Amino acid sequence: MRRFFTLIVALCAIFGTTTAADRAHTLKIYNWADYIDEQVLVEFQQWYKEQTGEEVEVIYQLFDINEIMLAKIERGKEDFDVVCPSEYIIERMLRNDLLLPIDKDFGNTPNYIDTNISPYIIDVFNKIDGSGKNANDYAVGYMWGTTGLLYNTKYVTPEQAATWSTLHNEQFAKKIFIKDAFRDVYGPILVYLKRDAIDRGEITMDEVMYDASDESIALVESFLKQAKRLVAGWEADFGKEMMTKEKAYLNLTWSGDAVWAIEEAAEVGVSLDYYVPDEGSNVWFDGWVIPKYAQNVKAARYFINFMCRSDIALRNMDAIGYVSAVATPEVLEAKIDEELEEAIDASYFFGPGAESVKIDAVQYPDRKVIERCAMMHDSGARTEQMLEMWARVKGEVVKPWVLIVIGTTLLGLLVLGIRRKILKHRRRARRLHRHRK
């Protein structure tokens, strides 16, 4: 059923089967690929009917790049009801008046948004620069994580993984993969290059995340070009698999990918670990929003509320490996693992009582790690300069038609790869479930 349902919604994304007559009872969701337990979508339809007495049909569409999603919203030709952008895109959407506020009055249905979302997430969303608009009125946190170094403990020491300068270490020539995501790479490297000024109090981490000046772009470009000769590849998804097969020893990647890789590698006797370098890094967030062109706002806000239930949050985490913004006692209890050697301070996320808990430090970093991280921001008109820098580092030439080709290719891959992705993530969910038992 899950496989059939996912295929149907993917085809709906391409061919558009919703008619005007049934649009009032249709919820169109636009989300990242492999970023939800698909069965949750089926169950929402029944839950919505129980809560409201109304029927709703979910059409679930997938994207792989924030900017492709944003372009569709900006053109106003797509009437998505719920989308899941990253923090800097939420920032841009707020500035451009592309979002509707989320009404949290659900009548007799509990308001899971206000009661279950972590105060840490709410505080971070308060820092989203929405040109006078509070992001918490327009967005609800979904998943979050850090950017750091996934490393093979047989070849890389903890001390080497503790600094971004390791990307220049000749010892790891052609054994390094870097995530092909210019924002996630730019921020941490700039933090590393500005570490002395940060330590002296001349600039804050938050200010660094806004910095897209010519000088800073040039500094990051120089660092990356020096590292390039040691880099085996720039990867969008395959880096974690190269690490599990010991084809690489270092991977600049996201914490969610690291969780998957560590689990996968352990099954074949490969020891991997993940660390956020001491100089500091990005902490990123994705959230649910309702675009201004939404046609079913009621179902959209009920869906967002549904996704904040503790049981739904846990199922989504088990399915995808990333960390939910939900911070209830039920989630904390489910995540505690007494077999872990060390306890961490997760009170910033779960509140008092979580100052010393045995919980996965890759998924939930210790407070000290969070204190050396900052949220990414939209670089506005400077985005083009950053993209050009990234292309120069990789030895590419950016042309407008490239984006069109990328978009067309992604649609093709969506259909051709849907079966493979579903099976892969179903196996991963089973592995994570077994591990937590």
C-alpha positions in Angstrom: 0.0 0.0 0.0 2.8 2.4 0.9 4.6 1.8 -2.3 1.5 2.2 -4.4 0.5 5.4 -2.5 3.9 7.0 -3.0 3.9 6.2 -6.7 0.5 7.7 -7.1 1.3 11.0 -5.4 4.5 11.2 -7.3 2.7 10.9 -10.6 0.1 13.5 -9.4 3.1 15.8 -8.9 4.0 15.5 -12.5 0.7 15.2 -14.3 -1.6 17.1 -12.0 -4.8 15.0 -11.5 -6.7 17.3 -9.1 -9.7 19.0 -10.6 -11.3 22.3 -9.5 -14.4 20.4 -8.2 -12.5 18.5 -5.6 -9.8 21.0 -4.7 -11.7 22.1 -1.6 -11.2 18.6 -0.2 -7.6 18.2 -1.4 -4.4 18.9 0.5 -1.4 19.5 -1.7 1.9 19.0 0.2 5.3 19.8 -1.2 8.2 18.3 0.7 11.8 17.1 0.4 12.3 13.6 -1.0 12.7 10.8 1.6 11.6 13.1 4.4 8.5 11.5 6.0 6.9 8.2 6.9 4.5 7.9 3.9 2.0 6.0 6.0 1.5 9.1 8.1 0.0 10.8 5.1 -2.6 8.1 4.8 -3.4 8.3 8.5 -3.8 12.0 8.4 -6.8 11.7 6.1 -8.6 9.6 8.6 -7.6 11.8 11.6 -8.7 14.9 9.8 -12.1 13.4 9.2 -12.4 12.5 12.9 -11.5 16.0 14.0 -13.5 18.0 11.5 -16.0 15.7 9.9 -14.6 16.6 6.5 -13.0 14.4 3.8 -9.5 15.3 2.5 -7.3 13.7 -0.1 -3.6 14.2 0.1 -1.5 14.9 -2.9 2.2 14.6 -2.0 4.8 16.1 -4.2 8.6 16.0 -3.9 11.5 18.4 -4.4 15.3 18.1 -3.9 16.4 21.8 -4.1 15.0 24.7 -2.0 15.3 27.1 -4.9 13.2 25.0 -7.3 10.5 24.8 -4.7 10.7 28.6 -4.1 10.6 29.4 -7.9 7.2 27.6 -8.2 5.8 29.5 -5.2 7.1 32.8 -6.5 5.5 32.3 -9.9 2.1 31.8 -8.3 1.3 29.0 -10.7 1.3 26.3 -8.0 -1.4 26.3 -5.3 0.5 24.2 -2.7 -1.2 24.2 0.7 1.9 23.1 2.7 5.6 23.3 1.9 8.7 22.5 3.9 11.5 25.1 3.2 14.8 25.6 5.1 15.3 28.6 7.4 16.9 30.9 4.9 14.1 30.3 2.4 11.5 30.9 5.1 13.4 34.2 5.6 13.1 35.0 1.9 9.5 34.0 1.7 8.6 36.2 4.6 10.4 39.2 3.1 8.5 38.7 -0.2 5.1 38.2 1.4 4.7 34.7 0.2 3.4 33.1 3.4 0.1 33.1 5.3 0.0 33.2 9.1 -0.9 29.9 10.8 -4.1 30.0 12.8 -3.6 27.7 15.8 -7.2 27.6 17.0 -8.2 24.0 16.4 -11.4 24.0 18.4 -11.7 20.7 20.3 -8.6 19.4 18.8 -5.4 19.8 21.0 -2.9 22.4 19.8 0.2 20.3 19.5 2.2 23.1 17.9 2.4 25.4 20.9 2.7 22.6 23.5 5.1 20.2 21.7 7.6 22.3 19.7 10.9 22.8 21.6 11.5 26.2 23.1 14.9 26.1 21.5 13.3 25.8 18.0 10.9 28.7 18.8 13.8 30.8 20.0 15.8 30.1 16.8 12.8 30.9 14.6 12.6 34.2 16.4 16.0 35.0 14.9 14.7 34.5 11.3 14.9 37.9 9.6 11.4 38.3 8.2 11.4 42.1 7.8 9.4 42.7 10.9 7.3 39.5 10.8 7.8 36.9 13.5 8.6 33.6 11.8 6.8 31.6 14.5 3.5 33.1 13.3 4.2 31.7 9.8 6.3 28.6 10.2 6.5 25.5 12.5 9.7 23.6 12.9 9.9 20.1 11.4 13.4 18.7 11.4 16.8 20.2 12.3 20.5 19.3 12.6 24.1 20.4 12.3 26.9 20.4 9.7 30.1 18.6 10.7 32.6 15.9 9.8 31.7 12.3 9.5 35.0 10.3 9.9 36.4 6.8 10.0 37.8 6.2 13.4 40.4 3.8 12.1 42.1 6.4 10.0 41.1 9.8 11.5 41.7 10.7 15.2 39.1 12.7 17.2 41.7 15.5 17.4 41.9 15.6 13.6 38.0 15.7 13.3 37.9 18.5 15.8 39.0 21.1 13.3 38.0 22.2 9.8 41.8 22.5 8.9 41.8 18.7 8.6 40.3 19.3 5.1 43.8 20.5 4.2 45.6 17.4 5.7 47.7 15.7 3.0 47.2 12.4 4.9 43.6 12.2 3.6 44.3 13.0 -0.1 41.5 11.7 -2.2 39.7 10.3 0.8 37.5 13.4 1.4 34.0 14.0 0.2 32.3 17.4 0.6 28.6 18.0 0.5 27.6 19.7 -2.7 25.6 22.4 -0.9 27.3 25.8 -1.0 25.5 27.4 1.9 26.3 24.4 4.3 29.9 24.6 3.3 30.4 28.3 3.2 29.2 29.0 6.7 31.4 26.6 8.7 34.5 27.5 6.6 33.9 31.2 7.1 33.5 30.6 10.9 36.9 28.8 10.8 38.6 31.6 8.9 37.1 34.3 11.2 37.7 32.3 14.4 40.3 34.8 15.8 37.9 37.7 15.3 35.1 35.7 16.9 37.3 34.8 19.9 38.3 38.5 20.3 34.6 39.5 20.3 35.0 41.6 17.2 32.2 39.7 15.4 29.6 37.3 16.5 28.7 33.9 15.0 25.3 35.3 13.9 27.0 38.1 12.1 29.3 35.7 10.3 26.3 33.8 9.0 25.1 37.0 7.4 28.5 37.8 5.8 28.5 37.4 2.0 30.9 40.2 1.3 33.4 40.0 -1.6 36.2 39.7 1.0 34.6 36.8 2.8 33.6 35.0 -0.4 37.2 35.3 -1.5 38.5 33.8 1.8 36.3 30.8 1.5 37.1 30.3 -2.1 40.8 30.3 -1.4 40.4 27.8 1.4 38.3 25.4 -0.7 40.6 25.7 -3.7 43.5 24.6 -1.5 41.4 21.6 -0.3 40.2 20.7 -3.7 43.2 18.7 -4.8 42.6 16.4 -1.7 38.8 16.1 -2.4 37.6 12.9 -4.0 34.2 14.4 -4.9 31.4 16.8 -4.2 28.4 14.8 -3.3 24.7 15.4 -2.9 23.8 12.0 -1.4 26.4 9.3 -2.1 29.1 10.5 0.4 27.6 8.5 3.3 27.7 5.3 1.2 31.3 6.0 0.3 32.1 6.3 4.0 30.4 3.0 4.9 32.4 1.2 2.2 35.7 2.9 3.4 36.1 4.6 0.0 36.5 7.8 2.0 37.7 8.7 5.5 36.2 12.2 5.9 32.9 13.6 4.8 31.7 17.2 5.4 28.0 16.4 5.8 24.8 16.8 7.7 24.1 15.1 11.0 21.1 13.2 9.6 23.3 11.6 6.9 25.8 10.8 9.6 23.2 9.0 11.7 22.4 6.8 8.7 26.0 6.2 7.8 27.1 5.3 11.4 24.2 2.8 11.7 24.9 1.3 8.2 28.6 1.0 8.8 28.3 -0.7 12.1 26.5 -3.6 10.4 29.5 -4.3 8.2 32.1 -3.7 10.9 33.2 -0.2 9.9 33.5 2.3 12.7 32.3 5.9 11.9 31.7 8.9 14.1 30.6 12.4 13.7 31.9 15.7 15.2 31.1 19.4 14.9 34.6 21.0 14.8 35.6 23.2 17.7 35.7 26.4 15.6 31.9 26.2 15.1 29.4 25.4 12.4 25.9 25.7 10.9 22.8 24.5 12.7 20.0 24.2 10.1 16.2 24.0 10.3 13.4 23.0 8.1 9.8 24.1 8.8 6.2 23.8 7.6 4.7 26.9 6.1 1.4 27.8 4.2 2.1 29.6 0.9 -0.1 32.6 0.1 -1.6 30.8 -2.9 -2.8 27.9 -0.8 -6.4 26.7 -1.6 -7.0 24.5 1.5 -5.7 26.5 4.4 -7.8 24.7 7.0 -6.4 21.2 6.1 -2.9 22.7 5.8 -2.9 24.0 9.4 -4.5 20.8 10.7 -1.8 18.8 8.9 1.0 20.9 10.5 -0.6 20.4 13.9 -0.9 16.6 13.3 2.8 16.5 12.4 3.6 17.9 15.9 2.1 14.9 17.7 4.7 13.0 19.7 3.9 9.7 18.1 4.0 11.1 14.6 7.3 12.9 15.3 8.9 9.7 16.5 7.7 7.7 13.5 9.1 10.3 11.1 12.4 10.3 12.9 12.7 6.5 12.7 11.8 6.6 9.0 14.3 9.3 7.9 17.1 9.5 10.6 16.8 13.2 11.2 15.6 15.0 14.4 12.2 16.4 14.9 11.5 19.8 16.4 9.1 18.1 18.8 10.5 18.0 22.4 7.9 16.2 24.6 8.6 13.9 27.5 7.5 11.0 25.3 10.1 11.8 22.7 12.8 12.1 25.3 11.9 8.8 26.9 11.9 7.1 23.5 15.3 8.5 22.7 17.1 7.7 25.9 19.6 4.8 25.5 21.2 3.7 28.8 23.7 1.6 26.9 25.5 4.8 25.8 28.7 5.5 27.7 28.3 9.3 28.2 25.5 11.6 29.1 25.0 15.0 27.5 23.2 18.2 28.4 20.1 18.4 26.2 18.2 20.7 28.5 18.4 23.5 25.9 16.0 21.4 23.8 13.9 19.3 26.2 14.0 21.7 29.2 14.8 21.1 32.9 15.5 17.5 33.7 17.5 16.8 30.6 20.8 18.3 31.9 22.4 14.9 31.9 20.7 12.3 29.7 22.1 9.3 27.7 20.9 10.2 24.2 22.5 10.1 20.8 24.8 13.1 20.6 24.8 13.1 16.8 21.1 13.7 16.7 20.9 15.9 19.8 24.2 17.7 20.3 25.4 18.7 23.7 24.7 22.2 24.8 28.4 23.1 24.3 28.2 22.1 20.7 25.0 24.2 20.1 26.7 27.2 21.7 29.4 27.1 18.9 26.8 26.9 16.1 24.7 29.5 14.4 21.7 29.5 12.0 22.2 30.2 8.3 20.5 33.3 6.7 19.4 34.3 3.3 22.2 36.2 1.4 19.7 38.0 -0.8 21.2 39.6 -3.8 24.6 38.2 -2.9 23.5 34.7 -3.6 24.6 34.9 -7.2 28.1 35.8 -6.2 28.2 32.8 -3.8 27.0 30.5 -6.5 29.6 31.8 -8.9 32.3 31.2 -6.2 31.1 27.6 -5.7 31.2 27.0 -9.4 34.7 28.3 -9.7 35.8 26.0 -6.8 34.3 23.0 -8.5 35.6 24.1 -11.9 32.2 24.6 -13.4 30.5 27.4 -15.4 27.1 28.4 -14.3 24.7 29.3 -17.1 20.9 30.0 -16.8 20.0 27.0 -18.9 21.7 24.7 -16.4 19.0 25.3 -13.9 16.3 24.3 -16.4 18.2 21.1 -17.2 18.5 20.3 -13.5 14.8 20.8 -12.9 13.9 18.5 -15.8 16.3 15.9 -14.8 15.1 15.9 -11.2 11.5 15.2 -12.4 12.7 12.3 -14.4 14.7 10.9 -11.6 11.8 11.3 -9.3 9.7 8.7 -11.2 12.6 6.4 -12.2 14.1 6.3 -8.7 10.9 6.3 -6.5 10.9 2.5 -6.0 14.6 2.3 -5.1 14.3 5.2 -2.6 11.3 3.8 -0.9 12.8 0.3 -0.4 16.1 1.8 0.8 14.5 4.0 3.4 12.1 1.2 4.5 15.2 -1.0 5.2 16.8 1.9 7.1 13.7 2.5 9.2 13.7 -1.2 10.2 17.4 -1.0 11.1 16.8 2.1 13.3 13.8 0.5 14.9 15.8 -2.7 15.8 18.7 -0.6 17.1 16.5 1.3 19.5 14.9 -1.8 20.8 
